[in-house]
Every structure is written in structure tokens, then in C-alpha cells.
Amino acid sequence: MDFLHKIADSSCLTGEKPFLLMYKLAVTRVVQTTLLHGSFDVSGVVLAMLGWMAMFVLGDIETARYIGERALQVQEKSKSEVGKAKVFTFLSTFIFYHVKPLQSSLKPLLESYQSGMRTGDKSYAMWCLLYHNVFF
């Protein structure tokens, strides 16, 4: 699972069409595996990525919100802090600001920053801190 998650991350950063198709394939494959075999450490992150795809590829805000809320539930159920910063970065900055007040993201972004620093996910911890300071 972690391998497919890393493929999705790497392919999204290139911005070229073949790699974006690989991003979609990797994300949907991890979601499919999660649905078939249960939750993994990266399941919440990949669901947040799927919500991002629903928002920007399909343009469907309600579906993105629904998937984002499921990503939060999966992340909370996992009891693991791995990926928490990434989940909240995707959800707070790309999805939830369309449907919720910005102030509702204040506490989750700070918690995600702290979680990212604890788990070593410093890049997404810094993104959480940046978005917290930009929005608030």
C-alpha cells in the first residue's frame, strides 16, 4: 500500500498527463484495496486524495465533501498519526473551505502540524502551518 501511495505522490508532482493518469490509477487502486481488505495506515490519506480528485477532476463539491468526511473517519479509526498532516492539508485547503467556514479548520490544522512534526512528516506539517497562517 505504501508503494502505491508513493507512486501517487510522485506522479502528481510531475504535472504531465501520463503521470496524472498514473496518479488516478494508483489512488483508485489503493481505495479499491481498502474497500476489499480493510483499512491501512494510508487509507485516510488516499481517500483525501480521492476527494481532491472528485473536486478538481469531476467538479463535484458534495461528493468531495462526503469522501473527505469518510477520510476523516478512517484517519480517526486508525489510531495512527501517520498521514494525519497530509489528510488535513488536503481536506482543509482543497475541499472543506468550499463547504465549511475557514475558522473550522483552525484547530485541525494546528493539530495536524503537531502530528506531522511528531511522525517526521515535516513537509506536510509545514504546509499545515502555512495554511493556518494564511487563512487565519
C-alpha positions as CSV (number, residue, x, y, z in Angstrom):
1,M,0.0,0.0,0.0
2,D,2.7,2.4,0.9
3,F,4.3,1.8,-2.5
4,L,1.1,2.7,-4.4
5,H,0.8,5.8,-2.2
6,K,4.3,6.9,-3.0
7,I,3.6,6.4,-6.7
8,A,0.5,8.6,-6.4
9,D,2.6,11.3,-4.7
10,S,5.4,11.2,-7.2
11,S,3.2,11.1,-10.3
12,C,1.1,14.0,-9.1
13,L,4.2,16.2,-8.7
14,T,5.2,15.9,-12.3
15,G,2.1,17.6,-13.7
16,E,2.4,15.8,-17.0
17,K,-0.7,14.0,-18.4
18,P,0.6,10.4,-18.4
19,F,1.8,10.8,-14.8
20,L,-1.6,12.3,-13.8
21,L,-3.3,9.2,-15.2
22,M,-0.9,7.1,-13.1
23,Y,-1.9,9.2,-10.1
24,K,-5.6,8.5,-10.7
25,L,-4.9,4.8,-11.2
26,A,-2.7,4.5,-8.0
27,V,-5.3,6.3,-5.9
28,T,-8.2,4.3,-7.1
29,R,-6.3,1.0,-6.7
30,V,-5.5,1.8,-3.0
31,V,-9.1,2.8,-2.4
32,Q,-10.3,-0.4,-4.0
33,T,-7.9,-2.4,-1.9
34,T,-9.0,-0.6,1.2
35,L,-12.6,-1.4,0.4
36,L,-11.8,-5.1,-0.2
37,H,-9.3,-5.8,2.6
38,G,-9.9,-3.2,5.2
39,S,-8.1,0.0,6.4
40,F,-4.4,0.6,6.1
41,D,-2.2,3.4,7.5
42,V,-2.5,5.3,4.3
43,S,-6.2,4.7,3.7
44,G,-7.3,8.1,5.1
45,V,-4.7,9.9,3.0
46,V,-5.7,8.2,-0.2
47,L,-9.4,8.8,0.5
48,A,-8.5,12.5,0.9
49,M,-6.7,12.3,-2.4
50,L,-9.8,10.8,-4.0
51,G,-11.9,13.7,-2.6
52,W,-9.4,16.1,-4.2
53,M,-9.9,14.3,-7.5
54,A,-13.6,14.5,-7.1
55,M,-13.3,18.2,-6.5
56,F,-10.9,19.2,-9.3
57,V,-11.4,16.5,-11.9
58,L,-15.2,16.0,-11.7
59,G,-16.1,19.4,-10.1
60,D,-18.4,17.7,-7.7
61,I,-18.3,19.5,-4.3
62,E,-20.8,17.4,-2.5
63,T,-19.1,14.1,-3.4
64,A,-15.7,15.6,-2.5
65,R,-17.1,16.7,0.9
66,Y,-18.6,13.2,1.5
67,I,-15.4,11.5,0.6
68,G,-13.5,13.9,2.8
69,E,-15.6,13.2,5.8
70,R,-15.1,9.5,5.3
71,A,-11.3,10.1,5.1
72,L,-11.5,11.8,8.5
73,Q,-13.4,8.9,9.9
74,V,-10.9,6.4,8.6
75,Q,-8.0,8.5,9.9
76,E,-9.5,8.7,13.4
77,K,-10.3,5.0,13.4
78,S,-6.8,4.0,12.5
79,K,-5.4,5.4,15.8
80,S,-2.2,6.1,13.9
81,E,-0.9,9.6,13.4
82,V,0.9,8.6,10.2
83,G,-0.6,10.7,7.4
84,K,-2.7,12.9,9.6
85,A,-1.0,16.1,8.5
86,K,-1.5,15.1,4.8
87,V,-5.2,14.3,5.3
88,F,-5.9,17.6,6.9
89,T,-3.8,19.5,4.4
90,F,-5.8,18.0,1.5
91,L,-9.2,18.4,3.2
92,S,-8.8,21.8,4.9
93,T,-7.2,23.6,1.9
94,F,-8.8,22.0,-1.1
95,I,-12.2,20.6,-0.1
96,F,-13.7,21.9,3.2
97,Y,-13.2,25.6,2.6
98,H,-15.9,25.3,-0.1
99,V,-18.5,24.0,2.3
100,K,-17.4,25.0,5.8
101,P,-16.3,28.2,7.4
102,L,-12.5,28.7,7.4
103,Q,-12.4,29.1,11.2
104,S,-13.5,25.4,11.5
105,S,-10.1,24.4,10.1
106,L,-8.1,26.3,12.7
107,K,-7.8,23.6,15.3
108,P,-7.4,20.6,12.9
109,L,-4.5,22.4,11.0
110,L,-2.6,23.1,14.3
111,E,-3.2,19.5,15.5
112,S,-2.0,18.2,12.1
113,Y,1.1,20.4,12.3
114,Q,2.0,18.9,15.6
115,S,1.2,15.4,14.4
116,G,3.3,15.8,11.3
117,M,6.3,17.0,13.4
118,R,5.9,14.1,15.8
119,T,5.8,11.5,13.0
120,G,8.5,13.1,10.8
121,D,6.2,14.3,8.1
122,K,7.7,17.7,8.2
123,S,6.8,18.9,4.7
124,Y,3.1,18.4,5.3
125,A,3.4,19.8,8.8
126,M,4.8,23.0,7.4
127,W,2.0,23.1,4.8
128,C,-0.5,22.9,7.7
129,L,1.3,25.7,9.5
130,L,1.4,27.8,6.3
131,Y,-2.3,27.3,5.5
132,H,-3.1,28.0,9.2
133,N,-1.3,31.3,9.0
134,V,-2.6,32.3,5.6
135,F,-6.2,31.5,6.4
136,F,-6.2,32.9,9.9
